[in-house]
Amino acid sequence: MLSLRDLHVHMGKLHILQGVTLEVKAGESAALLGRNGVGKTTTLRAIMGLVSKTGGTIQFDGLNLSNYPAHEIAGKGIGYVPQGRGIFPGLSVLENLNIGVKGKRDRDREDYVFACFPRLKERLHQPGNTLSGGEQQMLAIGRCLMMRPRLIILDEPTEGIMPRLVSQIRREIHRINQSGVSILLVEQNVETALKLCSNVFLMEKGAIVHSGTSPELKARPEIVHRYLGLTQ
Ligand SMILES: Nc1ncnc2c1ncn2[C@@H]1O[C@H](COP(=O)(O)OP(=O)(O)OP(=O)(O)O)[C@@H](O)[C@H]1O
């Protein structure tokens, strides 16, 4: 489904991504973990065409994503929920949900999103900036779901969100994955990543330094300690 091979990104003189190789297969959930500043967000932004790669390939379902501008990549079946959520603050929940929908409203899809996140339905006409952080995150995920993606990429979706909503968001991400949508998740919380995702990629200094299944990593706390500086 998604395949990054030897991906490089430079920013000015900085060599930010130094050969990232990773794969997410159809239906899989993968976590990308690493300390601050190792290049996780840059990897996601490169996939979405928001930063230019200087080497390597990015393939999605047989397409070479580098051939498409950023605004077309979302339409290829990849949903992106950036850090900070990226919702439109002055637009209502309903308007935010439908921002990428071409033509008439897809009410079936809206109902699916409301079934995932009933709070959004209760706040349908409320401007985005009046929602709590957790509700904004639900809205950002809901907006992706409106486009019927086959893969959703999430950058720290539970960062700075009140605990009660964190568990709901995690549960929904799990359910979305169970419904067949692949997930690529950047997550600070190792425990959450291991619970939610079947596969894990550990990143350091712009490259993947370890990959494996979550149970494999759980059984190797010394690796978690070496690359993330903590034990589970
Ligand atoms: N636009 C930019 N210009 C210059 N350097 C940048 C730019 N964006 C990111 N960087 C640098 O690239 C490196 C990787 O950043 P990135 O945001 O990808 O890391 P990260 O692993 O997602 O970190 P965090 O967990 O803190 O979000 C950092 O050193 C960062 O300062």
The ligand as a Gaussian input file, in Angstrom:
#p B3LYP/6-31G(d) Opt

LIG

0 1
 N       10.996000      24.043000       7.818000
 C       12.123000      23.637000       8.430000
 N       13.283000      24.290000       8.258000
 C       14.419000      23.872000       8.873000
 N       14.483000      22.815000       9.675000
 C       13.356000      22.128000       9.886000
 C       12.121000      22.497000       9.279000
 N       11.168000      21.608000       9.674000
 C       11.781000      20.736000      10.498000
 N       13.093000      21.049000      10.626000
 C       14.068000      20.322000      11.432000
 O       14.047000      18.976000      11.030000
 C       14.261000      18.125000      12.161000
 C       13.142000      17.097000      12.207000
 O       11.921000      17.746000      12.550000
 P       10.556000      16.958000      12.683000
 O        9.493000      17.946000      13.039000
 O       10.350000      16.130000      11.481000
 O       10.867000      16.006000      13.908000
 P        9.898000      15.136000      14.790000
 O       10.560000      13.826000      14.960000
 O        8.529000      15.129000      14.229000
 O        9.925000      15.917000      16.157000
 P        8.785000      16.211000      17.261000
 O        8.557000      14.926000      17.963000
 O        9.455000      17.239000      18.126000
 O        7.576000      16.741000      16.540000
 C       14.338000      19.028000      13.370000
 O       15.690000      19.221000      13.693000
 C       13.697000      20.300000      12.897000
 O       14.234000      21.410000      13.571000

